Amino acid sequence: MMFPGLNAFFYPFLCVMQENTLYERDEIAERIIEFLNLTPEHLQMRTRNNVPLLVHRMAFCAGLLARAGFVNSVKRENGLNSLYQITPLGLKQRHRKGSDLTLSYLQTFYKGRIYRGTGSDDTTSSAEIELMEQLEKLPDTYTVYHSTNWIAHSSRKGSVGEADFIVAHPQYGIVVIEVKGGRISLSRKGGRTQWYSQDYADKLHEINDPIAQVIRNGENLRAWLENDKRTRHFKYSIFHAVAFPDTTVEADLRMDCPKAIIIDARDMNDIETAIKRIFDYWLEHSTERNKNMGGNEAVKALTELLVPSKGLTNSVATIFERERKKIEALTRRQFHVLSMLNRHRRAAIVGGAGTGKTMLAMEKAKQLSLSGFRVLFLAYNRYITEWIANNLNDDRITVSTFHSFVNCAREEAGFEYQGSGDEFFRQAADLLDQALIILRQQRQEWLFDAIIVDEAQDFEDIWWLVLPNALKAQETGVFYVFFDDNQQLYNQVSNVPIIGEPLYLVENCRNTQSIHCAIQRYALTHEESYCEGPEGRPVQHIPASTMQEQRKELQKLLHQLVNEARVLPKEIVVLTPASQDRSELNEGTKLGNFILTWNLGTDTDHDICVSTIYRYKGLEASVVILMEMDKASAEKAGTLVYVGLSRARHDAYVIGALPKPK
């Protein structure tokens, strides 16, 4: 009978706790026993130090949850066991992750010293977890990696390598550690040595030879380092060791397994001394070839190899797709807003960039249409209305810009307008009012049951006085407006015909966390906003003082994105605050194999779209590149950075000037 691993305890630990309530650990344990259906046999199981396994798991679980900030540990005045209380973060993560809470996920919430490899999240070994806790205490001169896997491209065929732990030091070298839990023993079986592990229930298990394993994996690691272009220019000293955290070792176990390279139960109280002892042993007994370590740069290259984290790679398209799936889903909070709208015939919905306003507005329009409503969906930007219309494709939903709707209503009302374009824009509200009066008298069936306005912050005050007249029921018809008061590029929103407090969207579901963090510095309001999407990569600022330098940097970046990282040109947009007439990003400019175009509808393979930030409001792209920010007026520069960067789903770059946030 197996005792549940540590990962199995995190979710139950949080589930049995209620908000604003203190719990004793024994009380939590009783509830977890019921939650996990632990049997009397489970409760009898003990560690090698005769500690009940349940107590052992509970102690580790409580400590890790506290370090991650999911629970608070409150010391009692009498110094006895602590009391525990779930935190708001713990409540949110319990709801968000559920039973998928793992050790690896918890460690992202506190600054651990250990880099986690591909197998770290699957760790169930108590021995590995105990050793990990001790290795966290090593000085900063050491770098530790847990559960890494690789394929070594050697002169033989590629072989798979893995390591429970790798400890690297810029002067001493690298030690690969194989961990075995339980009481370790070995005996002769036939013509070979057989290794055994005795578990908590005193059952004896045959295990693989840990020394043979760790030697083989050390050789595979060396083959990988010598062949990979990131590490082959550095010298590495590679050694091996074994760790038996549940066993006390008194002497050498075998000629190739001296006590000096064994981490045993006693070493768990002073892991730094044990690691230094292992390095000292090997530096004394190794060949000269294996005594040269390449310093800090060699360790940095090793880190990039084992746990790559910087820059774009050839798998960036796959990364984008994984991120896209995560950030396209509507969050529970947004579904809650949709359900709230069912109780309000009129409401304003406020949310920052990326909080899914357009997506929610479209979803609400579809719901109303399915209920038999004739819906008018308005937005300011012509390009976003075209995109919305194509995606909704519903005969009951009319999608339009305000000015196009004015013309449509005028034509339906049957009167001509002879003024100039500028006069039309100035008189649009009056023209609409006139047309709607006629239509209400003569063709009331043409009017609408519901109006939805997206990006309402762009609408002029006077328009709001007229729009309710487009409803069949002017006083009680459905009217929803979605706006972001961080994006006030045209006019202040002050005359919206909605009574009552707005509903707030607070979760960014478009951008990565890195982009969200960058745009918040330029936000004009201080409403709470957070992002639980993928971490993503930081916004990159590429300095360039002249336009010639900006174009040169743009060409290099496009080459990197398209030719090296395999990003499709149609997923990239270059945004500028300057109009096409003022911009130096001219139509048809060639940058290597790429051609700049201001035609957002292009489908040519090598075309890279350019747009003003104003024009691109409401749209989005996988990669956004901001340029010519020095052409923005000082009072609007920050807002334009906010809007521009927030168009990026995955990666954002700024070439040239980057205005400072106010």
N, C-alpha and C positions, 0 to 999 in steps of 0.2 A: 504494500500500500504506500503510495507516494504522498508526501505532505505537500500542499499547494505552495507554489513558488511565491517569491516576494511580490511580483507584479499582480498576483491575484488578490492582494490585500489592500491595495491603494483605494480602489473604488468603494469596496465595502466600508473601509475606515471612514470615508467621507459621507457615505450614504446613511450611516447610523446616527449621524450628528445633525441636529437642528440649529438654525441660526440663533445667535445670542444666548447659547446654553453651554455651560461648562460640563465636561464629562471626565470621569476618572478613567484611566486606562483599562482597569478591570471591567468597568461597565461597557466600554467599547468592545473589549474582547468577548464578553458574553454575547453581545449582539452579532459580532462577526462569526462566532461559532455557529449561530443559527443561520446567518446569511449564507455561509459557505457549506452548510451541512456537514460540519466536522464531526467525526465519530469519536467514541471513547478511545478507540485505538489511536486516532490522530493525537488526542490530548495526552497520551502516554509517551509519545515520541520525544526524545531529548537530544540535545547536541552532545558533542564529545565531552564538553565541560559540565555535563549533567544539568543543563538549563532546558526547561521545557521548550520545544520548538515553537509553540504558539507565543510564548513570552519573547523568544528570540526574534520572531518575525514582527511582532507588534512593536518592539523597541526600534528595529530598523525602520519600519514603516512610519512610525511617529516622527522619528528624527528627520527622515527625508522629506516628509510632507511639511514639517516645520521649516526646514531649510528652503524649500520652494515657496514658502509663504502661503500654503494652502490651509494650514492650521496654526493657531497660536498656542504656545506652550506656556502655561501660567504656573509659576512656582508657588507652592504652599508655604505659609509662614513657618510651619513646623519642619520644613525641609524634606518631607516625605514625597511620594510620587507627584509629578506634575498633573495639573488639570489641562484639558485640551478643549479648544473652541474653534469651529470652522470659520474661516475668514471669507469676506466677499469674493476674493479671488478663488478660494476653494469651492464656493458655491457655483461660481460661473464655470469653472473647469469641470466640476462634477456634472453639470448640465451639458457642457459642450463635448467632453471626451467620453463620459460614461465609463463603461468597462474597458475602454481602450487606453486608460491611464497606465503608463509604464514608467520604469525607472529612467529610461532615456529621455522621455518627455519631461519628467520632473526636473531633470538636470538642466533643461534649457531655461529654468526659472531662477537658477542661482549660478554664480560664477565658479563652476567646478574647474579643477586643473586638468581633468582628464579628457582627451579627445576620444569621442566615441566612434567606433567603426561600424561597418554594416551589420554586424551581428550583436551589437551592444544591447539593442532593444529586446532581444530574445533570451537574454541571460536569466536563467533560473537558479544557477549554482550559488548556494549560500557562501561557498568558499571564495568564489570570484567577487561577490558583493562585499564580503568582509575585507578582502585584500584591496579592493577598489577604495574602500573608505580609508584605509591606511595610506595608500599611495597618494591620496588627495593631500596628505600632510607633508609631502616632500617639498623641499625648497624650490624656488622659482627657477633655479639652474637646471632642474630636471624637467623633461617633457614626457608625459605618459599617454599611451594610446591603448584603448581597450577594444578587444574583439575585432581585430582587423583581418580582412581577407584580401587575397590578391592572386593573380595568375602570373607566374614568372615566365618571361619569354627568354629562355636560355637556348643553348646550342642543342640541348635535348628538346623534346616536345614540351610545350607549355605545361607547367605543373601548378597545381593549386596549392597555395600556402595559406596558413592562418596562424594567428597568435592570440592567446588569451590576453596577454599584456606585452607591450614593448615599452621599455624605459630608455630614453635617450639623454645623453649628456654631451655638451659640445667638446669637452676634453677627454672624458673617459671612454666614450663609445656608446654602443647600443647593446642592451641585453634583452633577449627574447625569453619570456617566462611562460611556462606551461603550468596550469593550476589543476590540482587534483584534490577534491574534498573527501571527507571521511578519514578513518584511520588507515593509513597506507602501510602495506607490508609487501614483501616479495619472497618467493621461494622457488626452488628448482622444480620444473615440471617437464619430464622427459629430458630432452637435451637443451632446454632453454630456461631462461628466467621468466617467471610469471608474476606480474604485479596485481595486487588486490586492493580494493577499497571496502572497508567495513562501514556500513551506513548507520544512521541513527537508531535503526531497529536491530542492530547487530547482525545484519545480513551481509554476507561476504560476496563481493562482485569482482569478477575478472575485469581488468582495465588494460588499455593499451599501454605499452612501455612509454612513460612520459619523457624519458631521456631521448629515446629514439625519435619521438615526435618532435621535441623541441630542437634537436640537432637538424632534422630534416627541414623544419620550417625556417631555421636560421639560414641554411644553405639556399633555400628558395628565395628568402628575402634578399640575400646577397646577390643572387642572379638577377632579381628584379632591379635592384639599385644600380647594378653595373650596366644594365641594358636600357633603362628608361632615360630619356633625354633630360629630364628634370634633375636627375641625381647622378648620372654617370660621370660627371666632371668632378665629383667630390670623393674624398676618401672616407671610408666607414670602417670602424672597428666593430665587429659583430660577435657577440658572445651569447651564451645561453644559461638558463637557470630553471629550477622547478620550485613550485610553491605548494606546500602541504599545510594549510592553515589549521587543520584539525589534528595534526600529528606532531609529536615531539621526537626529533631525530637526535640520537646520541653520538652517532659515528658515521663514517663514510658508508654509503649503501652499496656501492660498486666502484670499480676502478674508474669508470667514466661518470660517477655520480658522487663526488666528494661532498662532505658536509658543508664546505664553504660556499657551494653554489645552491644550497637548499634553504628556502625560506620556510621555517616551521612555526609552530604555534607560539613559541617564545619570542620569535622575531616580530610578531604582530604588535608588540608593545613598543618597538623601536625600529620602524621600517627603514629609516634613513641609514642607520648603521648597517643593516642587513644588505641594502643595495650597494653601499660603499664597499662592504666586504666582498661582494661578488665581483665588482669591478677590479678591486685590488688583486683578487685571486687570478683573474684572467690576464690582467696586465703583467703579472709576474710569470704566468705559464704560457702565454701566447707567443706565436711567431712574430718577428719584427714586422712582417707584412700586415698583421692584424693589430698593430698598435698605433695606427695613424688615423685620428678622427679629425674631420674637416672643419670643426668649430661651429659657431652659431649658424652660419649660412648653410652648412650641411644639414643641420637640424631643421631649419626652415624648409629646405627642399624636401626633406623626409616628410614633414607635416603636409606639404602640398601634395605629395604623392599618396599618402595614406588617407588623408581627409581633405581633399581639394575643396577650396571654398572661394577662390578669387577669380574674377573675370569671367568672360563668356567662353564656353567650350563648344566642341562640335555637337554636343547633345543638347544645345540650348533650345532647339525646337521642341524636344521632348520635355524639357523643364517648363517651357511656356505652356505646353498642353496640360501638364499636371497642375500648374498654377491656375490656368484658366478654368479647369474643372472645379477647383476649390473656390474661386472668387465669383463664379457666375451664379452659384446657388443663392436663392433668397434666404436670408437668415430668419431665425425665429422672431426676432424683434420686428422685422419688416412684415412678416406674416401677421404679427400682432397688430401692426398699423393698418393693414388691409382689413382685418376683422373689425377694428375700431371704426373704420369708415362705414361699415354696415349699419352703425348706430348714429351716423351723422350724415345728413343730406348735404351739408356744406362744411368744408374744413380746409385749413391750410396745413400743408405738410412741409416742414423745414428740415433740410439736411445738407451737410457739407458735400464737397465734391467726392464722388465715388460711393455715396451711400445708397445708390440704387434708385434715385428718384424717378428717372425715366422708365426704368424697368417696372417699378411699382405702378406708375401712371398707366403704362401700357396694360399691365395685368388688370388694373381696375377697369379700364376701358373695355377689355374683353369680357370681364365679369358682367358689366352693365349691359353689353350687347347681348350676351347669352340670356339675360333677363328680359330682353325685348326692348331695351332703351335705344333710342337714336342718339348717338354720342358725337359731340364736336370736340376734337382733340386739337388744341392750339399750341404752337411753340413759335419762338421768334426766328430761329435759324432755319433757312430753307433746306440746308443739307440734312439736318437732323429730322425735319418733317418728312423728307423723301425716304429716309431710312426707316422711320417709324411706319409710314404708310405701306412700304413694301413688306415689313415684317407683320403688321396687323392684318392687312389684306382682308378687310371685313366691310361688307356693303353697308352695315349699320353704323360704321365709324367713319366720319369725315375728318381727315387729317390735313391741317393747313397752317401756314403762317398767318399772322393777324392780317397783314395787308392783302394777301391772296384771298382770305375770307371776305374782306371788305369788297373786293372786286366781284367775287362770286355772288355775294348778297345783292350788290348793285345790279348785276346782270339779271338775277332772278326777279328783282323788283321791277326791272324793265325801264331803267332810266340811264341816260348817257352822262359821261363826265368828260369835259374837254380840257381840263387844266393840265399843267405840266407835271412832271414826276415829283418835283419838290413840293408843289402845291398839294398834290395827292397825299403825300406823306403828312403834311401839316393838317390836312382836312379829313384824314381817314376816319377819325372817330365820328365826325359830323355826318360823313357819307354813310357810315354803317348805321347810325341812328336813323337816318332818313329811310334807308332801305328796309330796316326791320319794322318800322312803322307801317310801311306799305305791305310787307309780307304778312304781318300780323292781321291786317284787315282783309287781305285777298288770298293768302296761301299759308294759313297757319300750320298746315301739315308739314311745311318745309322746315319749321322751327325744330328745336332740339329738346330732348328730355333731360340731357345731362351735358355739362361742359367740363372738360379737364384741360387745365393749362399747365404746361411743363416749362421749366426755366422762367418762372413768372417774374423773377427779379428784373428781367429785361423789358417788361411791358411798361408803357408810360401810364402815369396816373389817370389820365383822361379816358384811356381805353376801358378801365375797370367800370366806369360809370355807364358805359354802353353795353358791355358784353352780357349782363344778365337779361337784357331785352331779347337775346337770341334764344332764350328758353321759352318753351310753351307755357310753363308755370313760372312766371317771373319771380315770384316771392318764395316758392317752395321747391323749385326745380333743383336737381343735383348740381353742385358746383364745387369742384375740387381744384386747388391750386398747389403746385409743387414748386418750391423756390429755395435758393441757396443765397442767404444774405452775405456770403463771402464773395459772391461773384457780381457785384453791382457795377457792371461795366457801362451801363447806359443810364439808368435812372434809379432813384430810390424807390423801394416798394413801400408805399405809405397809404394807398387808397384801395387795398384789396377788399372786396365786399364780403368779408368773412367775419362773423362775430365769434368771440371766444378765443381761448388760447390755442396756438397751433400744436400739432402733433410733431414730435421730433424723431428724426432718424439719426442714430448716433453711431452706427457701425459702418465703416467703410468696406464695401464688398466689391470694389473694382480694383483697387490698387494693392500692391504688396505692402507689407509693414514698413519697408524702407522708404518707399515713395510717400506713403501716408505721413510718416514722421517728417519728411522734408517739406511737404506742403503745409503742414500745421504751423510751421514757423512764419508763413505768409498769410495765415488766416486773419480776417478782419474782426471776427467775433470770437468769443471764448466759450461757446457752447461745447459741452463734453462730446468728444468724438474719439472712437477707438477703432482699431483694425485687428482682426483676428485671422487675416488671410496669411498666405505664405510669407516667409521672412523676406525673400527676394534679395536684390543687390542694391547697395547704396546708389543714390543719384550721383553721377560722375560729372565733375566740372573740368572741362578741358580749356585752359587759358589760351587766348589768341588775341593779339592786340590790333591787328589789321584785318580787313575783309579778306585779303589774299591768304593770310594765315588761317582764317576761319574756314575758307573753302578747302584749303589743303588738309586741315584736320578733319573736315567733313568727309572728304574723299577717303582718308585712311580709315575712319570709323565705318563708313559704308562697306569698304572692303572687308574689314574685320567681321562685321555683322553678317553680310550676305555670303561672302566667299569662304570664310573660315567657320563661322558659327551657323551657317545654313538658315538664317532668318530670311523669309520671303520678302522681297522689296515691297509688296503690298501691305505688309505688316509694319512698315516704317513710315513715319511722317515727320517732316521738318516744319516747325512752327516759328513764326516771326511776328512781332508786334507791328511791323510795317505793312502797308498796303502793297499790292503788286507793283504799283507805279513807283513807290518809294524804296522797295526792297532791292537789294543787289543780288538776290537769289533769282536770277532772271530765267524766264521760261526757255527751255532748251539748253541750258548750261550743261556742258559735259564734264563729268568728274570721273575720269577713267572710263569704265564701262557703263557708268550710270548717267542718266539724263534727268534733270530736274524739270518737273511739270507742275503747273498750278491747276491742272485738271484732276479733281478728286475722283473722277469716275474712270481714270485710266486703267487699262488692263494689260499694258505692255510690260514684258518681263523685267526690263531694266529701268523703268521709270520710277523715280522717287518723288512722292507727292510733297508739295510745299503749300502751306496755307497760312493765313493770318490766324492768330489766336482767337480773335473775335469770331471769325467764320467757322472755326472748328469747335466752338462751344457746343457741348452736348454729345460730341463724337468721341471716339477713343481709338487707340492703336496699341499694338503690342510694344512698340518702341517709339518714344517721342524724343526728338532732338530740338532743343530750343536754340535759336540763333538770333543775332542782331538785337539783343535786348538793350543795347545802348541807344536804339532808336525809339524806345518807349519813353513817354513823359514821366517825370519823377513821381508825380502823384499817383500814377496808375501802374508803375513798374511792378510793385509787389503783388498787386492783384493779378496782373498778367502772368507772373511766374506761377502763382497759385493755380490759375485756370490751366495754363499750359502744361505744367508738370502733372496735374491731376488727370490729363487725358491719357496717361501711360498706364497700361495694365501691368506690364512686367518690368521694363527698363526705361530709364530716362537719362538724358545727357544734356548738358548745357555747354555750348561752344562759345567762347568769347566772354563778354561781360555778364556777370551774375549780380543783379541788384541785391542789396542787403535787405533783410526783412526789417520792418519798422518795429 
